[in-house]
Amino acid sequence: MGAETRCNKDVHYARLHRLLSAAQEEAKALGLKNVLHLSNMALMQTVVDWEGLALEKDADAKLNAAMREKARLSKEHGRATITVVRHDA
């Protein structure tokens, strides 16, 4: 994979990570435990796919390190702020 393609892929993964993180924060604020659990799973799967990890082979320490690194990267390289608009019924 070329450097430009990899960079473009990283931008998309970082954006997805930020979106999922925002959803996770909202779920936590609203006390939606099932949504919080699902968003945790989605964040983990995003990092696994982004990093190309194989869960059956890679150690938990490697996954934890990747989770921290990708969270840092997604926040550091964010091009736009995510605005969450609440819809009050």
Biopython code that builds the backbone (N, CA, C, O; Angstrom):
import numpy as np
from Bio.PDB.StructureBuilder import StructureBuilder

atoms = [
    (1, "MET", "N", (0.849, -1.171, 0.000)),
    (1, "MET", "CA", (0.000, 0.000, 0.000)),
    (1, "MET", "C", (0.892, 1.230, 0.000)),
    (1, "MET", "O", (1.838, 1.309, 0.784)),
    (2, "GLY", "N", (0.603, 2.190, -0.869)),
    (2, "GLY", "CA", (1.401, 3.402, -0.972)),
    (2, "GLY", "C", (1.193, 4.313, 0.222)),
    (2, "GLY", "O", (0.195, 4.214, 0.936)),
    (3, "ALA", "N", (2.164, 5.211, 0.425)),
    (3, "ALA", "CA", (2.097, 6.123, 1.564)),
    (3, "ALA", "C", (0.866, 7.023, 1.493)),
    (3, "ALA", "O", (0.232, 7.293, 2.512)),
    (4, "GLU", "N", (0.526, 7.490, 0.282)),
    (4, "GLU", "CA", (-0.635, 8.367, 0.131)),
    (4, "GLU", "C", (-1.928, 7.618, 0.437)),
    (4, "GLU", "O", (-2.821, 8.159, 1.091)),
    (5, "THR", "N", (-2.030, 6.388, -0.028)),
    (5, "THR", "CA", (-3.216, 5.579, 0.243)),
    (5, "THR", "C", (-3.342, 5.312, 1.732)),
    (5, "THR", "O", (-4.438, 5.388, 2.288)),
    (6, "ARG", "N", (-2.220, 4.998, 2.385)),
    (6, "ARG", "CA", (-2.224, 4.733, 3.826)),
    (6, "ARG", "C", (-2.651, 5.980, 4.598)),
    (6, "ARG", "O", (-3.431, 5.892, 5.546)),
    (7, "CYS", "N", (-2.139, 7.134, 4.191)),
    (7, "CYS", "CA", (-2.479, 8.395, 4.851)),
    (7, "CYS", "C", (-3.973, 8.682, 4.708)),
    (7, "CYS", "O", (-4.622, 9.081, 5.675)),
    (8, "ASN", "N", (-4.516, 8.483, 3.516)),
    (8, "ASN", "CA", (-5.938, 8.687, 3.268)),
    (8, "ASN", "C", (-6.768, 7.736, 4.128)),
    (8, "ASN", "O", (-7.792, 8.127, 4.688)),
    (9, "LYS", "N", (-6.319, 6.492, 4.225)),
    (9, "LYS", "CA", (-7.005, 5.501, 5.050)),
    (9, "LYS", "C", (-6.980, 5.927, 6.517)),
    (9, "LYS", "O", (-7.986, 5.808, 7.217)),
    (10, "ASP", "N", (-5.833, 6.422, 6.983)),
    (10, "ASP", "CA", (-5.717, 6.879, 8.366)),
    (10, "ASP", "C", (-6.672, 8.026, 8.659)),
    (10, "ASP", "O", (-7.259, 8.084, 9.740)),
    (11, "VAL", "N", (-6.831, 8.939, 7.705)),
    (11, "VAL", "CA", (-7.744, 10.069, 7.881)),
    (11, "VAL", "C", (-9.168, 9.561, 8.084)),
    (11, "VAL", "O", (-9.889, 10.056, 8.950)),
    (12, "HIS", "N", (-9.566, 8.586, 7.295)),
    (12, "HIS", "CA", (-10.924, 8.034, 7.410)),
    (12, "HIS", "C", (-11.115, 7.283, 8.726)),
    (12, "HIS", "O", (-12.148, 7.426, 9.381)),
    (13, "TYR", "N", (-10.127, 6.488, 9.109)),
    (13, "TYR", "CA", (-10.216, 5.775, 10.386)),
    (13, "TYR", "C", (-10.240, 6.753, 11.557)),
    (13, "TYR", "O", (-10.986, 6.551, 12.515)),
    (14, "ALA", "N", (-9.431, 7.810, 11.487)),
    (14, "ALA", "CA", (-9.402, 8.804, 12.562)),
    (14, "ALA", "C", (-10.757, 9.494, 12.691)),
    (14, "ALA", "O", (-11.239, 9.727, 13.799)),
    (15, "ARG", "N", (-11.363, 9.818, 11.557)),
    (15, "ARG", "CA", (-12.688, 10.451, 11.580)),
    (15, "ARG", "C", (-13.723, 9.508, 12.191)),
    (15, "ARG", "O", (-14.531, 9.924, 13.022)),
    (16, "LEU", "N", (-13.699, 8.257, 11.786)),
    (16, "LEU", "CA", (-14.627, 7.275, 12.342)),
    (16, "LEU", "C", (-14.419, 7.133, 13.845)),
    (16, "LEU", "O", (-15.387, 7.050, 14.601)),
    (17, "HIS", "N", (-13.166, 7.106, 14.280)),
    (17, "HIS", "CA", (-12.853, 6.990, 15.703)),
    (17, "HIS", "C", (-13.429, 8.180, 16.473)),
    (17, "HIS", "O", (-14.008, 8.003, 17.545)),
    (18, "ARG", "N", (-13.274, 9.393, 15.931)),
    (18, "ARG", "CA", (-13.823, 10.582, 16.593)),
    (18, "ARG", "C", (-15.349, 10.526, 16.669)),
    (18, "ARG", "O", (-15.932, 10.876, 17.694)),
    (19, "LEU", "N", (-15.987, 10.091, 15.599)),
    (19, "LEU", "CA", (-17.452, 9.980, 15.593)),
    (19, "LEU", "C", (-17.937, 8.970, 16.629)),
    (19, "LEU", "O", (-18.890, 9.232, 17.364)),
    (20, "LEU", "N", (-17.281, 7.825, 16.681)),
    (20, "LEU", "CA", (-17.663, 6.801, 17.654)),
    (20, "LEU", "C", (-17.393, 7.267, 19.082)),
    (20, "LEU", "O", (-18.166, 6.964, 19.992)),
    (21, "SER", "N", (-16.304, 7.998, 19.280)),
    (21, "SER", "CA", (-15.988, 8.533, 20.608)),
    (21, "SER", "C", (-17.048, 9.533, 21.058)),
    (21, "SER", "O", (-17.440, 9.546, 22.225)),
    (22, "ALA", "N", (-17.512, 10.370, 20.129)),
    (22, "ALA", "CA", (-18.569, 11.331, 20.452)),
    (22, "ALA", "C", (-19.859, 10.607, 20.815)),
    (22, "ALA", "O", (-20.546, 10.992, 21.761)),
    (23, "ALA", "N", (-20.188, 9.567, 20.071)),
    (23, "ALA", "CA", (-21.385, 8.775, 20.375)),
    (23, "ALA", "C", (-21.251, 8.110, 21.740)),
    (23, "ALA", "O", (-22.215, 8.033, 22.501)),
    (24, "GLN", "N", (-20.062, 7.638, 22.039)),
    (24, "GLN", "CA", (-19.801, 6.996, 23.327)),
    (24, "GLN", "C", (-20.011, 7.990, 24.479)),
    (24, "GLN", "O", (-20.623, 7.651, 25.491)),
    (25, "GLU", "N", (-19.506, 9.203, 24.320)),
    (25, "GLU", "CA", (-19.668, 10.228, 25.356)),
    (25, "GLU", "C", (-21.137, 10.574, 25.570)),
    (25, "GLU", "O", (-21.576, 10.742, 26.708)),
    (26, "GLU", "N", (-21.889, 10.680, 24.493)),
    (26, "GLU", "CA", (-23.318, 10.983, 24.611)),
    (26, "GLU", "C", (-24.067, 9.839, 25.294)),
    (26, "GLU", "O", (-24.931, 10.076, 26.138)),
    (27, "ALA", "N", (-23.736, 8.610, 24.931)),
    (27, "ALA", "CA", (-24.379, 7.453, 25.556)),
    (27, "ALA", "C", (-24.092, 7.429, 27.054)),
    (27, "ALA", "O", (-24.973, 7.129, 27.861)),
    (28, "LYS", "N", (-22.862, 7.745, 27.412)),
    (28, "LYS", "CA", (-22.489, 7.781, 28.829)),
    (28, "LYS", "C", (-23.259, 8.879, 29.554)),
    (28, "LYS", "O", (-23.769, 8.659, 30.653)),
    (29, "ALA", "N", (-23.346, 10.060, 28.943)),
    (29, "ALA", "CA", (-24.057, 11.184, 29.554)),
    (29, "ALA", "C", (-25.542, 10.881, 29.746)),
    (29, "ALA", "O", (-26.156, 11.333, 30.713)),
    (30, "LEU", "N", (-26.105, 10.122, 28.831)),
    (30, "LEU", "CA", (-27.527, 9.781, 28.899)),
    (30, "LEU", "C", (-27.800, 8.519, 29.712)),
    (30, "LEU", "O", (-28.956, 8.152, 29.925)),
    (31, "GLY", "N", (-26.738, 7.856, 30.166)),
    (31, "GLY", "CA", (-26.905, 6.634, 30.950)),
    (31, "GLY", "C", (-27.404, 5.454, 30.130)),
    (31, "GLY", "O", (-28.080, 4.571, 30.658)),
    (32, "LEU", "N", (-27.078, 5.433, 28.854)),
    (32, "LEU", "CA", (-27.514, 4.349, 27.964)),
    (32, "LEU", "C", (-26.457, 3.245, 27.972)),
    (32, "LEU", "O", (-25.559, 3.222, 27.131)),
    (33, "LYS", "N", (-26.578, 2.340, 28.926)),
    (33, "LYS", "CA", (-25.549, 1.320, 29.133)),
    (33, "LYS", "C", (-25.353, 0.413, 27.923)),
    (33, "LYS", "O", (-24.217, 0.080, 27.586)),
    (34, "ASN", "N", (-26.423, 0.014, 27.273)),
    (34, "ASN", "CA", (-26.285, -0.864, 26.105)),
    (34, "ASN", "C", (-25.603, -0.143, 24.944)),
    (34, "ASN", "O", (-24.760, -0.723, 24.260)),
    (35, "VAL", "N", (-25.965, 1.110, 24.723)),
    (35, "VAL", "CA", (-25.338, 1.892, 23.657)),
    (35, "VAL", "C", (-23.872, 2.144, 23.997)),
    (35, "VAL", "O", (-23.014, 2.106, 23.115)),
    (36, "LEU", "N", (-23.583, 2.399, 25.268)),
    (36, "LEU", "CA", (-22.199, 2.591, 25.703)),
    (36, "LEU", "C", (-21.379, 1.332, 25.440)),
    (36, "LEU", "O", (-20.253, 1.406, 24.949)),
    (37, "HIS", "N", (-21.949, 0.184, 25.768)),
    (37, "HIS", "CA", (-21.268, -1.092, 25.520)),
    (37, "HIS", "C", (-21.027, -1.298, 24.022)),
    (37, "HIS", "O", (-19.934, -1.692, 23.617)),
    (38, "LEU", "N", (-22.031, -1.034, 23.216)),
    (38, "LEU", "CA", (-21.887, -1.190, 21.763)),
    (38, "LEU", "C", (-20.864, -0.216, 21.186)),
    (38, "LEU", "O", (-20.102, -0.573, 20.287)),
    (39, "SER", "N", (-20.845, 1.005, 21.699)),
    (39, "SER", "CA", (-19.861, 1.970, 21.199)),
    (39, "SER", "C", (-18.448, 1.571, 21.605)),
    (39, "SER", "O", (-17.504, 1.794, 20.846)),
    (40, "ASN", "N", (-18.288, 0.986, 22.788)),
    (40, "ASN", "CA", (-16.974, 0.459, 23.189)),
    (40, "ASN", "C", (-16.521, -0.637, 22.232)),
    (40, "ASN", "O", (-15.363, -0.676, 21.816)),
    (41, "MET", "N", (-17.448, -1.524, 21.890)),
    (41, "MET", "CA", (-17.116, -2.608, 20.958)),
    (41, "MET", "C", (-16.764, -2.045, 19.584)),
    (41, "MET", "O", (-15.820, -2.507, 18.943)),
    (42, "ALA", "N", (-17.523, -1.047, 19.135)),
    (42, "ALA", "CA", (-17.264, -0.448, 17.824)),
    (42, "ALA", "C", (-15.910, 0.258, 17.799)),
    (42, "ALA", "O", (-15.186, 0.170, 16.808)),
    (43, "LEU", "N", (-15.565, 0.954, 18.875)),
    (43, "LEU", "CA", (-14.256, 1.605, 18.952)),
    (43, "LEU", "C", (-13.133, 0.576, 18.905)),
    (43, "LEU", "O", (-12.143, 0.756, 18.196)),
    (44, "MET", "N", (-13.296, -0.502, 19.667)),
    (44, "MET", "CA", (-12.272, -1.541, 19.675)),
    (44, "MET", "C", (-12.123, -2.160, 18.287)),
    (44, "MET", "O", (-11.002, -2.359, 17.820)),
    (45, "GLN", "N", (-13.230, -2.465, 17.627)),
    (45, "GLN", "CA", (-13.158, -3.072, 16.299)),
    (45, "GLN", "C", (-12.544, -2.116, 15.286)),
    (45, "GLN", "O", (-11.815, -2.542, 14.390)),
    (46, "THR", "N", (-12.834, -0.831, 15.421)),
    (46, "THR", "CA", (-12.231, 0.164, 14.533)),
    (46, "THR", "C", (-10.720, 0.160, 14.671)),
    (46, "THR", "O", (-10.003, 0.196, 13.671)),
    (47, "VAL", "N", (-10.228, 0.117, 15.907)),
    (47, "VAL", "CA", (-8.781, 0.088, 16.143)),
    (47, "VAL", "C", (-8.175, -1.210, 15.622)),
    (47, "VAL", "O", (-7.103, -1.193, 15.017)),
    (48, "VAL", "N", (-8.842, -2.320, 15.848)),
    (48, "VAL", "CA", (-8.345, -3.615, 15.360)),
    (48, "VAL", "C", (-8.201, -3.580, 13.844)),
    (48, "VAL", "O", (-7.177, -3.997, 13.303)),
    (49, "ASP", "N", (-9.226, -3.083, 13.162)),
    (49, "ASP", "CA", (-9.175, -3.003, 11.702)),
    (49, "ASP", "C", (-8.144, -1.985, 11.232)),
    (49, "ASP", "O", (-7.406, -2.238, 10.279)),
    (50, "TRP", "N", (-8.093, -0.844, 11.894)),
    (50, "TRP", "CA", (-7.161, 0.227, 11.537)),
    (50, "TRP", "C", (-5.722, -0.252, 11.660)),
    (50, "TRP", "O", (-4.891, 0.016, 10.792)),
    (51, "GLU", "N", (-5.438, -0.960, 12.741)),
    (51, "GLU", "CA", (-4.078, -1.424, 13.012)),
    (51, "GLU", "C", (-3.766, -2.739, 12.307)),
    (51, "GLU", "O", (-2.602, -3.122, 12.190)),
    (52, "GLY", "N", (-4.801, -3.432, 11.837)),
    (52, "GLY", "CA", (-4.595, -4.718, 11.180)),
    (52, "GLY", "C", (-4.251, -5.822, 12.162)),
    (52, "GLY", "O", (-3.492, -6.734, 11.833)),
    (53, "LEU", "N", (-4.803, -5.746, 13.367)),
    (53, "LEU", "CA", (-4.523, -6.741, 14.403)),
    (53, "LEU", "C", (-5.382, -7.984, 14.201)),
    (53, "LEU", "O", (-6.485, -7.917, 13.660)),
    (54, "ALA", "N", (-4.858, -9.099, 14.641)),
    (54, "ALA", "CA", (-5.610, -10.353, 14.668)),
    (54, "ALA", "C", (-5.825, -10.691, 16.142)),
    (54, "ALA", "O", (-4.880, -11.057, 16.841)),
    (55, "LEU", "N", (-7.062, -10.569, 16.614)),
    (55, "LEU", "CA", (-7.336, -10.731, 18.040)),
    (55, "LEU", "C", (-6.937, -12.097, 18.582)),
    (55, "LEU", "O", (-6.551, -12.220, 19.744)),
    (56, "GLU", "N", (-7.030, -13.110, 17.751)),
    (56, "GLU", "CA", (-6.678, -14.450, 18.222)),
    (56, "GLU", "C", (-5.170, -14.637, 18.360)),
    (56, "GLU", "O", (-4.724, -15.583, 19.009)),
    (57, "LYS", "N", (-4.378, -13.746, 17.756)),
    (57, "LYS", "CA", (-2.920, -13.879, 17.790)),
    (57, "LYS", "C", (-2.242, -12.808, 18.631)),
    (57, "LYS", "O", (-1.252, -13.086, 19.309)),
    (58, "ASP", "N", (-2.759, -11.602, 18.594)),
    (58, "ASP", "CA", (-2.089, -10.474, 19.237)),
    (58, "ASP", "C", (-2.456, -10.385, 20.714)),
    (58, "ASP", "O", (-3.602, -10.611, 21.102)),
    (59, "ALA", "N", (-1.463, -10.052, 21.521)),
    (59, "ALA", "CA", (-1.643, -9.960, 22.969)),
    (59, "ALA", "C", (-2.521, -8.764, 23.340)),
    (59, "ALA", "O", (-2.613, -7.784, 22.601)),
    (60, "ASP", "N", (-3.161, -8.875, 24.507)),
    (60, "ASP", "CA", (-3.993, -7.780, 25.007)),
    (60, "ASP", "C", (-3.201, -6.485, 25.140)),
    (60, "ASP", "O", (-3.725, -5.402, 24.882)),
    (61, "ALA", "N", (-1.940, -6.600, 25.543)),
    (61, "ALA", "CA", (-1.102, -5.411, 25.716)),
    (61, "ALA", "C", (-0.953, -4.662, 24.397)),
    (61, "ALA", "O", (-0.963, -3.432, 24.373)),
    (62, "LYS", "N", (-0.817, -5.399, 23.308)),
    (62, "LYS", "CA", (-0.685, -4.765, 21.995)),
    (62, "LYS", "C", (-1.980, -4.051, 21.616)),
    (62, "LYS", "O", (-1.945, -2.946, 21.076)),
    (63, "LEU", "N", (-3.106, -4.669, 21.894)),
    (63, "LEU", "CA", (-4.400, -4.049, 21.605)),
    (63, "LEU", "C", (-4.591, -2.797, 22.458)),
    (63, "LEU", "O", (-5.027, -1.763, 21.951)),
    (64, "ASN", "N", (-4.269, -2.881, 23.746)),
    (64, "ASN", "CA", (-4.414, -1.719, 24.628)),
    (64, "ASN", "C", (-3.534, -0.560, 24.169)),
    (64, "ASN", "O", (-3.967, 0.592, 24.166)),
    (65, "ALA", "N", (-2.308, -0.868, 23.785)),
    (65, "ALA", "CA", (-1.398, 0.168, 23.289)),
    (65, "ALA", "C", (-1.943, 0.784, 22.002)),
    (65, "ALA", "O", (-1.881, 2.000, 21.818)),
    (66, "ALA", "N", (-2.472, -0.046, 21.122)),
    (66, "ALA", "CA", (-3.042, 0.447, 19.866)),
    (66, "ALA", "C", (-4.264, 1.320, 20.138)),
    (66, "ALA", "O", (-4.450, 2.342, 19.478)),
    (67, "MET", "N", (-5.098, 0.931, 21.101)),
    (67, "MET", "CA", (-6.286, 1.721, 21.446)),
    (67, "MET", "C", (-5.876, 3.119, 21.913)),
    (67, "MET", "O", (-6.457, 4.115, 21.483)),
    (68, "ARG", "N", (-4.884, 3.189, 22.783)),
    (68, "ARG", "CA", (-4.420, 4.488, 23.280)),
    (68, "ARG", "C", (-3.824, 5.327, 22.157)),
    (68, "ARG", "O", (-4.109, 6.519, 22.046)),
    (69, "GLU", "N", (-2.999, 4.704, 21.329)),
    (69, "GLU", "CA", (-2.334, 5.421, 20.239)),
    (69, "GLU", "C", (-3.343, 5.951, 19.219)),
    (69, "GLU", "O", (-3.232, 7.093, 18.772)),
    (70, "LYS", "N", (-4.315, 5.137, 18.855)),
    (70, "LYS", "CA", (-5.295, 5.567, 17.856)),
    (70, "LYS", "C", (-6.207, 6.656, 18.416)),
    (70, "LYS", "O", (-6.616, 7.552, 17.677)),
    (71, "ALA", "N", (-6.530, 6.596, 19.697)),
    (71, "ALA", "CA", (-7.324, 7.662, 20.306)),
    (71, "ALA", "C", (-6.548, 8.973, 20.259)),
    (71, "ALA", "O", (-7.110, 10.024, 19.953)),
    (72, "ARG", "N", (-5.261, 8.907, 20.561)),
    (72, "ARG", "CA", (-4.416, 10.098, 20.515)),
    (72, "ARG", "C", (-4.340, 10.651, 19.091)),
    (72, "ARG", "O", (-4.490, 11.853, 18.872)),
    (73, "LEU", "N", (-4.106, 9.763, 18.135)),
    (73, "LEU", "CA", (-3.997, 10.192, 16.739)),
    (73, "LEU", "C", (-5.290, 10.804, 16.217)),
    (73, "LEU", "O", (-5.269, 11.822, 15.526)),
    (74, "SER", "N", (-6.402, 10.186, 16.547)),
    (74, "SER", "CA", (-7.674, 10.687, 16.019)),
    (74, "SER", "C", (-7.988, 12.076, 16.561)),
    (74, "SER", "O", (-8.566, 12.901, 15.854)),
    (75, "LYS", "N", (-7.614, 12.339, 17.800)),
    (75, "LYS", "CA", (-7.851, 13.664, 18.377)),
    (75, "LYS", "C", (-6.831, 14.675, 17.859)),
    (75, "LYS", "O", (-7.171, 15.824, 17.576)),
    (76, "GLU", "N", (-5.595, 14.243, 17.740)),
    (76, "GLU", "CA", (-4.511, 15.123, 17.314)),
    (76, "GLU", "C", (-4.666, 15.580, 15.868)),
    (76, "GLU", "O", (-4.374, 16.730, 15.540)),
    (77, "HIS", "N", (-5.121, 14.686, 15.015)),
    (77, "HIS", "CA", (-5.192, 14.976, 13.591)),
    (77, "HIS", "C", (-6.605, 15.290, 13.116)),
    (77, "HIS", "O", (-6.884, 15.247, 11.918)),
    (78, "GLY", "N", (-7.490, 15.603, 14.044)),
    (78, "GLY", "CA", (-8.859, 15.937, 13.661)),
    (78, "GLY", "C", (-8.890, 17.244, 12.889)),
    (78, "GLY", "O", (-8.342, 18.255, 13.329)),
    (79, "ARG", "N", (-9.531, 17.212, 11.745)),
    (79, "ARG", "CA", (-9.613, 18.413, 10.912)),
    (79, "ARG", "C", (-10.792, 19.280, 11.300)),
    (79, "ARG", "O", (-10.788, 20.486, 11.055)),
    (80, "ALA", "N", (-11.787, 18.684, 11.894)),
    (80, "ALA", "CA", (-12.974, 19.460, 12.237)),
    (80, "ALA", "C", (-13.495, 19.007, 13.591)),
    (80, "ALA", "O", (-13.332, 17.853, 13.986)),
    (81, "THR", "N", (-14.109, 19.917, 14.274)),
    (81, "THR", "CA", (-14.726, 19.593, 15.544)),
    (81, "THR", "C", (-16.053, 18.902, 15.266)),
    (81, "THR", "O", (-16.795, 19.295, 14.365)),
    (82, "ILE", "N", (-16.337, 17.892, 16.034)),
    (82, "ILE", "CA", (-17.611, 17.199, 15.892)),
    (82, "ILE", "C", (-18.621, 17.907, 16.780)),
    (82, "ILE", "O", (-18.398, 18.068, 17.980)),
    (83, "THR", "N", (-19.705, 18.318, 16.202)),
    (83, "THR", "CA", (-20.762, 18.972, 16.947)),
    (83, "THR", "C", (-21.916, 18.000, 17.080)),
    (83, "THR", "O", (-22.419, 17.466, 16.091)),
    (84, "VAL", "N", (-22.324, 17.781, 18.309)),
    (84, "VAL", "CA", (-23.449, 16.896, 18.559)),
    (84, "VAL", "C", (-24.652, 17.774, 18.846)),
    (84, "VAL", "O", (-24.637, 18.581, 19.776)),
    (85, "VAL", "N", (-25.682, 17.614, 18.054)),
    (85, "VAL", "CA", (-26.897, 18.398, 18.209)),
    (85, "VAL", "C", (-27.939, 17.518, 18.870)),
    (85, "VAL", "O", (-28.279, 16.446, 18.368)),
    (86, "ARG", "N", (-28.434, 17.977, 19.989)),
    (86, "ARG", "CA", (-29.462, 17.215, 20.698)),
    (86, "ARG", "C", (-30.836, 17.536, 20.119)),
    (86, "ARG", "O", (-31.144, 18.677, 19.773)),
    (87, "HIS", "N", (-31.624, 16.518, 20.031)),
    (87, "HIS", "CA", (-32.993, 16.698, 19.564)),
    (87, "HIS", "C", (-33.897, 16.433, 20.753)),
    (87, "HIS", "O", (-34.067, 15.286, 21.168)),
    (88, "ASP", "N", (-34.467, 17.474, 21.292)),
    (88, "ASP", "CA", (-35.361, 17.336, 22.435)),
    (88, "ASP", "C", (-36.783, 17.188, 21.929)),
    (88, "ASP", "O", (-37.290, 18.017, 21.174)),
    (89, "ALA", "N", (-37.411, 16.105, 22.369)),
    (89, "ALA", "CA", (-38.777, 15.826, 21.913)),
    (89, "ALA", "C", (-39.784, 16.692, 22.605)),
    (89, "ALA", "O", (-40.981, 16.583, 22.336)),
]
sb = StructureBuilder()
sb.init_structure("model")
sb.init_model(0)
sb.init_chain("A")
sb.init_seg("    ")
for serial, (resi, resn, name, xyz) in enumerate(atoms, 1):
    if name == "N":
        sb.init_residue(resn, " ", resi, " ")
    sb.init_atom(name, np.array(xyz, "f"), 0.0, 1.0, " ", f" {name:<3s}", serial, name[0])
structure = sb.get_structure()
